[in-house]
Amino acid sequence: MSLTADDLIRFLRDELNIEDDLDAGTELFSTGILDSVAMMNIIGFVEEKAGIEVRPADVTLENFDTLQRIVDYAREQA
């Protein structure tokens, strides 16, 4: 399965009720839009949608701070 930035935006809006303007480069965690609880929800969504397992060591801002980084990470793990 593939994961897109649009999939993530829909998830953030529908499941986490995020109303901020979002695009592929929006910094999610370093700006405070999302917190650690939201991170756990995103990880679960990414694992299910992309069909991958996210290793705890991979949960970094480098991999998860923007929608594009999340999509790139999922693609690399598939």
N, C-alpha and C positions, 0 to 999 in steps of 0.2 A: 504494500500500500504506500501511497505517497502522501506527503504532508506539504501544505502550502501556507504561505503567509495569510491568505484569505481564510483558510481553515482555522488558524490560530486566532485571527481577529474575531471570527464568529464565536469561537469558544470563549474568548475573553468577554465579549459582549453578552452572550446568552447565559453562560454558566457562572461567570465571576462578576457580572454587572459592571464592567468597566466602560465608562462613557467617554473617556479621554479620546482625543484624535489619535489614531494609530496608523502607522505605516511600517514597512519592513525595517526601517532604521530606528524606530522609536526605542529608546532605552527604557526598559521595563522596570528593572530592579534598582539600578544605580540612581534613578530619578525618584524612586519611591512610589511609582504607579502601582507596583505589585510588591507583596511581602513574601516571607518564607512559606506561609500557608498556601498562598497562590502558587508558589513554585511547586509544591507537592501536587497540586491539582494539574498544573501544566505538564509535569512529568508523566502523570498517569495518562493524560490525554495523548501526549506524544507517543508513549509506549503503545497504546491501543491503536491509534490512527496509523502510525508508521510501522507497526509490527516489530518493534525493537525493544531491547531492555536497556534502560539508562543506568549506567554504573554510577554509584555515588561519587567516585573520583572525577566523573565527567560533569558534575553539577557545579559549574563555575560561571562567572560572568562572561568569560570568553565564549562559552557555548550557549548560554541562555539569557543574555541581557537584551538582545533584540530579536524580533521575529525572524529576521533573516539568519541570524546566528543559529537559532533553533532549527530552522528548516535545513540549513547547511549541515548541522550536526546530525540530524535524522537521516539525511541523504548519505552521509559518510558511514553511518552505522548499518545501513540497510545492505 
